[in-house]
Amino acid sequence: MTRKSVDSYEQALEVLFRRINYERVHGDRYSERDFKLDRMRQLLSLLGNPQIGVPTVHIAGTKGKGSTAVLVAEILRAAGYRVGLFTSPHIDAFEERMQVNRLPPTQREMVELVNAILPPLEEMDRSPGDVAPTYFELATALAWLHFRRQQADFVVLETGLGGRLDATNVCVPDVTVITNISRDHMHLLGGTLKQIAAEKAGIIKPKIPCISGATAPEAHAVIERVCRQQQSPLYCFERDIQVRSDVSSISDSGVPADRSIDVATPFRAHQKLPITLAGDHQSVNAALAVAVADTLTQSGRNVSAAAINKGLSGVKWPLRMEVVKRQPTVIVDAAHNWASMAALLDALDAGFASEQKTLIFATTQDKDVQGMLRLAAPRFNTLIFTQYLNNPRALPIDELLRRWQSISLAPAHTANDPASAWGLAAHLSGPRDLVCATGSFFIAAEMREVILDRRPEAAVDFGASSPLQSPQV
């Protein structure tokens, strides 16, 4: 039974964490019937519909949606708006998901928000049928309540999963955005790009402009068809939105130097916009964000060219090719499918100089493990397989190693946990080498914590499960 009220931050989190959380459930254990927008609408209605009347940018996509969301939020903030940003999952603390002008709720505010949501939550829990809200639905509702209380001028929403049935899809957006689309969550969204695009296109609303970064012909065709049916203006990357990036130069430390892009949208042309996030794919995400700003300006909002420039220059986004250490250069990245892995690898090759490269890899049980490893392994001199600790969806190390051995005879190191993996990588790497930890948002987050907060010497017995020589793959 839900408490009548909570008195502490820890109790507030307990209310959330004991709900069904599909971020921590293996994909085979849930299906489309577990996602019901009626449940979300009822919850928000009981809270007074805090989402109504707040100008919103709604963003879906397979990859790039989180980066695009923060780029849009920073541009709007630079334009003088008070901006709520909803993203997932979090890295360190739950409240990171719902920031207003970069600031999450305080612990006291979290207690107040959860207490406000308890009465409608109890009412729904007592109702017959499958109406008990999930963890993500509660997170979304709390975010809307927080944004309303903080008097946000704009809200930027990143979908959690899919689009059509996502809990965020009860907003009334000013602009919708669909970033690049590739195969992911196929058990729920479908096995083809056409099916996945149809789920993402579920966020498109009647007569509301849509910005699309989907370039695959089958995905583009679906989005174009839905926009035509909804009478929604569609602005597509490459056709209506163009970006030209300078050639990335590499500094003496082996890290890309500052670079800029030129962006043309149907409404304005922009020269020499700063890009602070590494990788050519981030140039595309930035172009989509600029197109959002120009579309809002066209509809009467005030987002100047100067605000776009200022907003892009201030963007920092953890786990997106984030350099967390130098000598050796250590990068953590949330790549978790074939397409995002390909973008990461291309960016590493183009922008980072190194003598030797080490891959620390862990992933989730329902991901295309062999596909990602076939792509990544040949680009690294040393492989270290591990598993993250704070989510039960982690693929066990022995299963990860078995899948690797099904596609390659090359040896690989194993490490029982992220701290051990970092200790081994630090032991094997020189100051001019590169270490990249990737394969999942969760391993990137845990490696980031280990590398920033712990001394590598504390981590491990290097020889416990390591081959005699680093693999050359």
N, C-alpha and C positions, 0 to 999 in steps of 0.2 A: 504494500500500500504506500502511495506517495505521501511524504510528510506534509503537514499543514503549512509549514514554513521551514526555511533553512536559515541557519544562523552564521554559517561560515562558508568561505570559498570552497573548502574541501567537500562540504555537504552539497553545495551547488553542483559541483562536478559529478558527485555521486548520482544525482538525479539524472544527469545526462548519460553517464557512462554505463548505466545499467539498462539503457534502452537498446533495441536492436540496432546494431551498427554494421552496415554493409561494407564499410571500409575495412572491417576486421573479419569478414565472413568470406570463405572460399566461394568463388563465382558459381560453382556447381550447385550451391545450396540456396540460391534464390533465382527468381525469374520475374518476368514482367508483372505478374499478378501481385508482387510485393510492393509495387510502386503505384500509388493511387493519389492523383491530384485532389480528389474530393476530400481526402483526409487532411491535406495541407490547407485547402480552402476553409474547411471547418475550423481548424486550429486558428488561422489568421482572423477569421470572422469572430471567434470568441475573444480575440485580443483587440477587437475594434478595427481590423483591417489596416494595420500601420503601413502597409505597402501602397495604399491608394494615395494618389496625388503626388508621389515623390518622383521627379524625373529620373529615369533609369536607363542604363546601358546594359543589355543582357548579352552575355558572351558564352558560346558553346564551341566545341571543336575537339578533335582528338589530341592535337598538340598545339602549344602556343597560346591556349586560352588564358592561362594564369599570367603569363608575361604580358599579353595584350591587355588584360584587365588592369594590371598595375600601371602600364604605360598610359592608358586612358585616364586612370584616376589621377596620376601625377600631372597630366596636362590640364585636367579640369581644376585641380588644386592650384596650379600656377595661374589659372585664369581668375582666381579669387573665389571659387566656389568651395563650400564645405562638403567634402566628398566622403561618403561611406563606401568601403571596399569589402566585398565578401568573397573569400577564396577558400579553397580546401585542397588537401588536409593542412593541418597546422604543423609547425616544426617543433616548437618547445612547449607552448601553452595553448589551450583551446581557444582563448579569447583573441589570439592572433587572427582568427578567421574573420573578425568583424571590426575593422579599423575605421576611424573617422579622422581624416587628415593625418594618417600614419599612426594614430594612437589607438590601441585596443582599450576595451573597458578595464577599469580598475577592478581589483578583486571585490571591493565593496559594491561596485556597480554590477558585477556578475551575480552577487547574492541578490540584489534588488531585482534584476532581470528574471532570475529563476523563480523568485517568489511571485513575480507578476504572472508567470506562465503556469504556476502550479494549479490554480483553480480550473482553468480550461483543460489542463492535462488530466486532472482527476475526473472531470466530467466525461472526457473522451474515453478514458480507461474504463469507466463504468458502463459505457454504452455497449449494446450488443453488436456483434459483428467485428470485422477486422479494422478497427478505427484507432487503435493505440498508436500514437505518433512514434516514428523512429528517431534515432539519434540525429540523423542529418536533417530531418524535418524540424526537430526542436532547434537545432543550430540555426537553420534558416529563419525560423520564427523569432528567435532571440535576436538575430542580427537585425531584422526589420524593426523590432521593438526598440533596439538600441539606436538605430539610425533615426527613428522618429523622435526619440527622447533627446537626441543630440542635435536635432533640427538640421539634418543633412540637406543640402541643396540638391545634391545628385547622389545616386547610388550606382555603383558598378558591380554587377553580379556575375560571378563565374559559376556555370553549372557544375554539379558534382559528377553526374553520370548521364550520358545521353543528352536529352534536351526535352523531348516531347513529354515525358513523364517525370522529369526532374522536379524536385521540390521548389526550385527557384522559378519554375515556369508558371507562376501565378501573378507575376508582375505585369504592369502595363508599360512597356518600354517606349522610350523615344527613338531608340536605335537598337537593332539587333546585330550581332556579329557572329559569324561562323568562321573560325580559323581553319587551318588545314585539316583535312580528314584522312585518316588511315585506319587500318584494321586494329581494333582493340575492343575488349569487352564483347567479343563476338557471341558469347553464349546468351547475351541479353539484347544486344543491338542488331545482331544479324551477321552473317558470314561474308557479305559482300559490301563493297564501298557504297553501292546503291542503297542497300538496306540501312547501313550506318548513317549515310547522309540524310535519309528520310527521318531518322530519329533526331538528328541534330537540327534539321529544318523544322522540327516541331516547335521551335521557339519563335518562328516568324509569325508576326501578327498582321492583321488586315491593315493595309495602307501605311504601315510603319517601315521606314527605310531599313534595308538589310545590307550590311557590308560583308562580302564573302572573300575568304582567302583560299577556298577549296579550288584547286587547279586540276585535279583528276577529272577527265571528261565525264565519267559516269556520275561522280558526286556533283559536279557543276550542273549537269542536266537536271538532277533532282531538285537542287536549290532553285534553279531558274524556273522550273515548273511550279513549285510551291509559291514562289513570289508572284508568278503570273496569276495563280489561282487566288491569292490573297490581295492582289492589286498593290503589292508592296514594291516600291522602287528598289532595284538591285544594283549595287556597285561592286564590281568584281575586280579582284587583283589580276593584274596583267592586262585586262581589257580596259578598265576604267581607272585603275589605280596603278601607277608605275613607281618603281623605286630604282635608283641608281646608287650603288655604293662605291666608295673609294676602295682602292686596294689596301688591305690591312697590312700595316708594317709591324715589325716585331722589335721590341725594345731589347736592350742588352740583357735584361733579366729573363728573356724568353717569353714575356707576356705581351699580347697585342697592344700597340700604342692606340691613342685616341683616334677615332675615325668619325666620319660623317656620311650622311646620305642626302640625296635630292629626292623629293617625293612630289609627284603630280597626282592630284585628285580631280574629279570633275569640276571642282569649284575654285581651286587655288593651286599654285605651284610654290614649292618650298625648296630653298637651297641651303645646303650645308647644315642640316639638322644633326645634332650630336647623338651618337649611339654609345651607351655605356654598357650594354649587355653584349657579350661576345657571340659571334656566329652570324653567318649570312641569314639564317632563319629569323634572327631577331630584327634584321632590317625589314623583313616582310611584316613581322608583328608590329613594328613601329609604323610602317606605312598604313596598316589597317587602323591603328590608333589615330593617326593623323587624319585619315578619311572620316573617322567618327567625329573628330573635332570639327572638321569642315562641314560635315552634314548637319551637326548641331547648330553651327553658325548660320548655315543656310536657312534653318528653321526658326531663327530669331534669337538663339543663345549667343552670348558674347564669349567666343574663344579666339583670341587674337593669334596672329602668327608669332608674336613675341612670347605668348603664353605657351604655345606648342614647343618652341625652342627651349624655354626655361624648364618646362615640365620634363622633356626628354633628357635634359642634362642632369636632372637630379634623381634618375631612376636607379635604385639598387634593389635586386631581387634575389634572395638566397636560393641556392640549389640550382640555378640556371647558369651552368658553366662558371660557378663561383670559385674564384681563386682564394683558398683559405690559408695558403702557406707558400713561402718562397724558399728556394734552395733546400730541397727540391721544390719545384712548382707542384702544388697539390690542388686538384680540381675536384669538386663534388658536383654532380649533375643528376637531375631527376629523370633522365631518359628511362623509359620502361616499356617501349615497344620498338618494332623494327624501324619505323620512320623517325622517331626521336633519336634512336641510337645512330642512325645514318647522319642526321643533322649534327649531332655531337661530334662524331668522328671526323666529318668534313671540316668542322670548325677547329678541331684540334690540329689537323694536318695543315690547315691554312694559316693558323694564327699563333701556334705555340712551337717554339724551337726546343729541342731536347736531344740528349744523347741516347738515353734509354727510356722506355715507357713501361710502366706497370699498371695493370688493370686490376682493381679490386671490384669484384662483381658479386652481387646477391640480387635475388629477385623474388617475385611473388608466384605462388603455385600455379595460377592460371595464365601465366604469360608465355609467349613464344620464346622459350629459353634457347632452343637450338638455333632459331633464326637470328636472335640477337648475338649469340656467340659466334656463329658463322661469319657474321659481319664484323664483329669487334676484334676477335682473337688475332687475326693476321696483322693487326695494326699495333700490337703490343709485344714487347720482348718477354714480359713476365706476367703470368696470370695468378691471381690469388682469389680463391672462392671462399665466401663466408656466408653468414646469414644475419639478418637483423634480429633484434631481441624483443622489440616492443609491439609487435603485431603478429598474431597467430597465423597470418597468411604466408609467412616466410617459407620459401622452399628450403627444406633441410639440406645441409651441406652434402650428405651422402647421395641424395637424389640429384642435386645439382652436378656433382662429380660424375654420376652415372650417365646423365644426359650429355655431358661434355665428352665422355669416353665413347658414346654412341656415334659421335661425329668426328672425333680426332684421336690420334695416338699420342699427341703432344702432352707432356706432363704439365701438371698444375699444382700449385701450392694450395693447401687448405688452412683455414684459421677458424677457430670455434666461434669467434665473435668479432665485432668491429674493432675493439681495442687490440685484439691479437693481430688482426689483419693490418692495422696501421703500424703496429710494432714491427711486423715482418717487412712491410713495404719500406719503412724508414731505414731498417737495417740493410736492405738490398739496394737502396737508391743513393746516388751521389748528388751533389749540389746542382748539377746541370741536367738532372733527370726530371721526368714528369711522372706523377702518380694521379690516376683518375679513378674515383669511386663512383659507380653508377649501376644501373639495372633496375632501380626502384626509387621512388620518392623516399621510402622509409630507410633504405640503406644510406642514401645520400644524407638524410637528416641525422642519422646516428653517427655516421663517420664525421660529419661536420662537428658534432658535439665532442667527439673523442679528440679530434685533431686540435680544436680550439681550446679545449679545457683540460686536457690530460697530457702528461709528458710521455712520449713514445717509449722511453726506457722502462716505464712501469708496466708495459703491456705484456711481455710474453716470453715463453720458451720458443725460440725461433725454429728449433729443429723438430718439434713434436710431430708435425705432419707435412713437412716440406720435402720436396724431391732434392736430390743431391745437387742438381744444377737448375738454374732458372730456365724455363722452357723458351726456346726460340721458335715462335710460331708464325 
